[in-house]
Amino acid sequence: MSLEIQRRANGDGVYSDRACNPEETLARVRPLLGDFGVTRVARHTGLDKVGIPVWCAYTPNSRSIVVAQGKGLSDADARTSATMEALERTVAGAPSVATIVGTARNLQVSGRMFNTLDGLIAAGQEDIRPDDEVEWVAGVDLISGRETLVPLEAAMLDRTRASRFWMSSDGLASGNVVEEAILHGLLERVERDAHALWRVSGSDARHQACVAPETLGDPALNALIERIKTAELDLRLFDISCDTDIPCFLALLGPRDTAIRSHVRFVEVTSGSGAHLSAVRAAIRAVTEAAQSRLTYISGARDDVYPETFNRPLPESTRRAFLAEPRPVAAEPRDGGMDLGGLLGHVLDCVKGAGAQSVITVRLSCERLPFSVVKVFVPDLENPEGERARRFGPRALSKAIFS
């Protein structure tokens, strides 16, 4: 039974919380692709022997990277995912937002809420001082419900301009409706936080988090595992869930017997991570992203992958991760058939429970478009690796000390 047939047999909504199915989403945005610089959408799946669907969308004049990628259980999922990622990056390069220019001191005097997002300051750059003139954009803090201003440069993804901030797609998301985009942006922030905390844990703790994905008992996930085995690859899945109490997984995908092989290259082992209230869906996201990462290196198309990357040796810690013994894990259905609003509310409660004081969402796209693009900031959560002045926040530092 193909992945597509399995997906349909379980119902369109079993593996998706989108407002529309992927075919409908693509039909909504297809007329706009030329306007947003998308010149081609291509299937990359056949470049690899695994067969997990991966597509790419190309925007030659992008202000960040030219090639956007998408993955999923079906070609329709992956094609739409790649297309939407290309659109969200284009929007973030030149967002349709109103801005104000002012100093942090004046904003404070006027009683306006703002966050300088110090944790996202780029390496070599200084924090915003009270009297620095800054261009601000308004967002909404989902915890307080109040309008909150953030620096525009932190919300943008335009690497053609100099910036005080580390520009990243972390927390950048799109959707058919704004709630859908916010949900996926927030889940990405949760995922990146969990991954950062797992990485600073001791090796014993990391290895003990290894789980056997087949024990989740899901037909679509099992089909992915079978494809990986048939391709003679090894998979290690780690439960990296943390105090947000949202299921998060990290998948490592490499050649058979990676643990005992010598001279394995960095690009031969790829990773993917995913977060969702459903453990099964979090695991599927992690595994499909690891497969997508393989095609990043196989295709060689991404303009942020440099030639020297292909000569780097595999870090010893990554090789040793394949020595971890998987343990059984039981899936607990956590989404309970909730609609988008219910899912978003539940994820928000979990983030608040972990100590987050604010969840700031900035809508970057104009309302007349048939899709929404948002940037989600959760300053109290950890960020992924990047060229920032502050590599870790208090959560990671505390985890590292007590691990």
Secondary structure, DSSP 8 states (H G I E B T S, - for coil): --HHHHHHHT-TTTT---SS-HHHHHHHHGGGTTTTT--EEEE-GGGSSS---EEEEE-TT-SS-SEEEEE-SSHHHHHHHHHHHHHHHHHHHS----EEEE-HHHHHHHT--B---GGGBBTT-----TT--EEEEEEEETTT--EEEEEHHHH---TTS--SB----TTEEEESSHHHHHHHHHHHHHHHHHHHHHHTS-HHHHHHTEE-GGGG--HHHHHHHHHHHHTTEEEEEEE---TT---EEEEEEEETTGGG-SS-BGGGSEEEEEE-SSHHHHHHHHHHHHHHHHHHHHH---TT--GGGGG-B--HHHHHHTT---B-------STT--HHHHHHHHHHHHHHTT----EEEE-S-TTSSSEEEEEE-TTS---S-SBS-S--HHHHHHHHH-
